Each structure stands twice: as structure tokens, then as C-alpha cells.
Amino acid sequence: FLRTFVEISKTRKKTILFVVLLSLLTVSVSAQKAKAPVRQGWSNGINGSLYGDVESVTIIEYKLTDKFGEIIKDGIKDKEVYKFNQQGDVVEEVDYKRDGSLSYKELYKYDSQGNEIEWARYNSDGSLNDKYLYKYNSKGNIIEEAEYNSDGSLREKYLYKYDSQGNKIERAYYNSN
């Protein structure tokens, strides 16, 4: 009984310490949110928004194994590195395999209004896999989206038209066939 009580007591202390630290972290993040802008291009589906002057983010996903109730890191499953420009847009995403070798690299380009105008994916050997080019009207609506193969040939293209209120009213699709 004494051993159990001591373990519970230690657990409560850890829990209380964790809650206090989490509260302090929340207050700190809330204060930063009030001052710093949201980073524009960040949406990887796992993490929320980033705030402030973030240059890069590295996400490492580990393979975890439960051995007799103890969680053990059993190697890296995936590693992603994101780089951002001054406006907060993602300009580079690099993905690494379990062994640390390059899986692929994606590069993004933007116009002066912050619209994505180019996306390209490169293979591990540096060769182009595919590329997308985007065009926008003066209101920031996308009017053309073209996908190209690695050899530069057009794979498919979408053209969009909008009414005077900015509602999409037409979409045309073309492919290489």
C-alpha cells in the first residue's frame, strides 16, 4: 500500500507539474498569437497554424513499439522539412525516407500578391517529376491551372471563368489526348 501511495503521489506531482507547464506554454503561445501573423502556407494536416517569423519546420515521425507497457522508439518512419519565405508561404518541402535518404523535394513559387504560381516535384536524383503552373486574374481568382510531365509536355489543363461577383461560373478541362 505504501509503495502504491508513493507511486500515486509521484504521478500526481508529475501531473500537476505537467498542467502548470502546459498552462504557462498556453499563455506564452496566446501572447505570441496576439502579436504575430499566421504563417500563410502552412497546412500539413497534422499541426495547426504557425505564428511569427518561422524559417523552417522539421517533422519527424517515429515508429513506436509497445513492449510490456513501455513505449520505445523503433526508428524513423518519415521526416519532412518545410522552409518558408518572409511572407510565411512554404517555398520548399523535402521528404526523407526511413534510412535518411532523400525521397523527394517540392518547390513553390508565388507572385507579388502571394498567389502560388508554380509547384514542382523533384525525384531523389534531382530530376523533375512534374510541374504545375497557375495563373490568376486581377481579383486573385485562379483562371488557369496547367500540369506538365517531366519532359515539359502538357498533361492536363483547367481554365476557369468568374462572374462580376467572383463566383466561378465555368470550368474547362483539357488533357494531352
C-alpha positions in Angstrom: 0.0 0.0 0.0 2.8 2.5 0.9 4.6 1.7 -2.5 1.3 2.3 -4.4 0.7 5.6 -2.5 4.2 6.8 -3.2 3.7 6.0 -6.9 0.4 7.8 -7.0 1.9 10.7 -5.2 4.7 10.9 -7.7 2.2 10.6 -10.6 0.1 13.4 -9.1 3.2 15.6 -8.8 4.1 14.9 -12.4 0.6 15.6 -13.5 0.4 18.9 -11.6 3.8 19.9 -13.0 2.7 19.0 -16.5 -0.5 21.0 -16.1 1.4 24.0 -14.8 3.9 23.8 -17.6 1.1 23.4 -20.2 -0.7 26.4 -18.7 2.4 28.5 -19.0 3.0 27.3 -22.6 -0.6 28.2 -23.5 -0.3 31.7 -22.0 3.0 32.2 -23.9 1.6 31.0 -27.2 -1.6 33.1 -26.7 0.5 36.1 -26.1 2.5 35.4 -29.3 -0.7 34.8 -31.3 -1.8 38.3 -30.5 1.4 39.9 -31.8 2.5 37.7 -34.8 0.8 37.0 -38.1 -0.3 33.5 -39.1 2.2 31.8 -41.5 0.3 31.6 -44.8 1.3 28.4 -46.5 1.3 26.0 -43.5 -1.2 23.2 -43.7 0.2 19.8 -43.4 -2.9 18.3 -41.9 -1.2 17.4 -38.6 -0.2 20.6 -37.0 -2.1 23.9 -36.6 -1.0 27.3 -37.7 2.4 28.7 -37.1 2.9 32.2 -35.8 5.8 34.7 -36.0 9.0 34.6 -38.1 9.4 30.9 -38.7 12.1 30.0 -41.3 11.7 26.2 -41.2 9.9 23.3 -39.6 11.1 19.7 -39.3 8.6 16.9 -38.5 10.0 13.5 -37.6 7.5 10.6 -37.4 8.9 7.7 -35.4 7.8 4.1 -35.4 6.8 3.3 -31.8 6.6 -0.1 -30.3 4.8 -1.0 -27.0 7.0 -3.6 -25.2 5.5 -4.6 -21.9 3.8 -1.3 -21.4 6.8 0.8 -22.3 6.7 2.8 -25.5 10.0 2.5 -27.4 11.2 4.5 -30.5 11.8 1.9 -33.1 13.3 4.0 -35.8 12.2 6.9 -38.0 9.2 6.4 -40.3 9.3 9.7 -42.1 11.0 13.1 -41.9 9.7 16.2 -43.6 11.4 19.6 -43.7 9.4 22.7 -44.6 11.0 26.1 -45.4 9.1 29.4 -45.5 9.6 32.8 -47.2 9.3 36.2 -45.4 5.5 36.2 -46.1 5.1 32.8 -44.4 4.5 30.8 -47.6 6.0 27.3 -47.9 8.8 27.6 -50.5 10.3 24.1 -50.1 9.2 20.8 -48.8 11.8 18.0 -48.5 10.8 14.4 -47.6 13.3 11.8 -46.4 12.9 8.0 -46.3 13.5 5.9 -43.2 17.2 5.4 -43.9 17.6 9.2 -44.2 18.0 9.3 -47.9 16.0 11.9 -50.0 12.6 10.7 -51.1 11.5 13.9 -53.0 11.7 17.7 -52.9 8.9 20.1 -53.8 9.5 23.8 -54.6 6.8 26.5 -54.6 6.9 30.0 -56.2 4.5 32.9 -55.6 3.6 36.2 -57.3 3.7 39.6 -55.5 0.1 39.1 -54.3 1.0 35.8 -52.6 -0.7 33.5 -55.1 1.0 30.3 -55.8 2.2 30.4 -59.4 4.4 27.3 -59.6 4.8 24.0 -57.9 7.4 21.4 -58.9 8.3 18.0 -57.5 11.8 16.6 -58.0 12.8 13.0 -57.6 15.6 11.9 -55.2 18.1 12.1 -58.1 17.2 15.7 -58.7 15.2 15.1 -61.9 11.9 16.8 -62.4 8.9 14.6 -61.7 6.1 17.0 -62.6 5.3 20.7 -62.5 2.1 22.8 -62.1 1.7 26.4 -63.3 -1.1 28.7 -62.1 -2.4 32.0 -63.4 -4.8 34.4 -61.7 -7.0 37.3 -62.6 -6.7 40.8 -61.1 -9.1 39.8 -58.3 -6.8 36.9 -57.2 -9.1 34.1 -58.7 -7.3 31.3 -60.4 -8.0 31.3 -64.1 -5.6 28.6 -65.3 -4.0 25.5 -63.9 -1.7 23.5 -66.1 0.1 20.2 -65.2 3.2 19.2 -67.1 5.1 16.0 -67.3 8.8 15.7 -66.6 9.7 16.2 -70.3 7.8 19.5 -70.4 4.7 18.2 -72.3 1.3 19.2 -71.1 -0.6 16.5 -69.1 -3.7 18.5 -68.4 -5.1 22.0 -68.1 -8.0 23.6 -66.4 -9.4 27.0 -67.4 -11.8 28.9 -65.1 -14.2 31.9 -65.6 -15.9 34.0 -63.0 -18.8 36.4 -62.9 -18.5 40.0 -61.7 -19.0 38.9 -58.0 -16.1 36.5 -58.2 -18.2 33.3 -58.4 -16.8 30.5 -60.5 -19.2 30.1 -63.5 -17.2 27.9 -65.9 -14.5 25.3 -65.8 -13.0 23.8 -68.9 -10.7 20.7 -68.9 -8.1 19.7 -71.4 -5.8 16.7 -71.4 -2.9 15.6 -73.6 -5.1 13.1 -75.5 
